[in-house]
Amino acid sequence: MVTGLVEYPCPLLAEFNSDFLRVPKECLISSMQDHQKCFALADKDGNLLPKFILISNIASTSPPIVIHGNQLVMNARLADAAFYFDKDQQQSLESRVEQLKTVTYLKKLGSLHDKTIRIQKLAAYIAAQINADQKTTERAAYLCKADLLTSMVYEFPELQGVMGCYYAMHDQEADSVAIAIQEHYQPRFATDALPNSAAGICIALADRIDSLVGMFGIGNIPTGEKDPYALRRQALAVLRIIIEKQLDLDLTVIFKQALSNYSVSLTDTTQDLLAFCFERLKSWYLSGDVSAKTFAAVLAKNPTKPLDFHRRLNAVTEFQKLSAADGLAAANKRVQNLLEKTAGFKQDADPEINSNLFAAEAEKALYVAIQAQEKKIAPLLKNADYTGILQSLSTLQTPVDNFFTNVMVMVEDIVLRDNRLNLLQRLRNLFLQVADVSLL
């Protein structure tokens, strides 16, 4: 904050009028640190003290004079903050909502009031999906942008949401409403904390999804390094909230719902938005320990639920640690090549197999093993236990290896050939219920 502002830093302890401590500490800290480049001080319990540390550029021969001058400036600055705080509390947040009609959100997307109503509708919809309290969510969503019209936020834009929380409590709104107003701005950056309250989560998602759907709908899509509306950051925030808060939400459904809330005509860009979001997710995972091949294997399932995608990705990551993983991945790739390159063969989601055509013990054994796995993983699939499914399927390595060692698939007899291809299709379908492991 002060790096580069001074050549020979000399810290000095100063004080300000303790009467200013009635003003929210975030306001005082913002004034001291962001505007005056001084350091606020707190006690061991986190309570702000009426003191601050200023940094002098030289070892003064008269420190008291330097301190006195800075105290005069600081008290004047904090007096401004106190004035704004007192002034704002003369008008309720609720009374400011109508005034949002005078503030343009974006020319083609209406006013901030329009956006507020859309957020309220979408947040209520999400609340119903995750069993959050709808009354609290709708009330907090209705008030969530009102503090943008306050003098304090106009002077200190970084306090949006924070001041909304304080003013909501002053207006005797429910604590849950006040907290949600503040939390809906989280996360403000990639590593920031997520909202904790259910209402805060719903509004945080609704706010960002409304922006994404609206911006894409009018063609404001990020290209290259240009992203003036921070849509990449907003998309990642949506994904983080859904995954880390373990919300079983379908992005396709929510995008469609958000689109229906607009009174203006927008292009339905749901598929483009999905691709955009999962591209953000790819960057997030690849910055960790996930490989591009692992991500591609799960992405091949054309996911729409980020949490389900996350669970599948974890399952494939664990699967790759098994000794059978490489062999089964290679077998799946071999099967896929056979199925795609065999002229006249039609792939089926549920291919029929004639066990009377089996001529080798290896194909009989593989068929029995596949049938056993189909029964075993059915309840696992119902519970989305993808790790359990792949661990169970890893036991197929021996019958699969024996099949390819002892059975010729591409025989001249088309009926026998297709029966064996159907058997391999059934094998591949088992793995495809989790991911396309042939891409590993």
Summary of the structure (lengths in Angstrom):
residues: 440
radius of gyration: 30.1
end to end distance: 46.3
largest distance: 102.9
contacts: 1405
relative contact order: 0.07
helix: 64%
strand: 6%
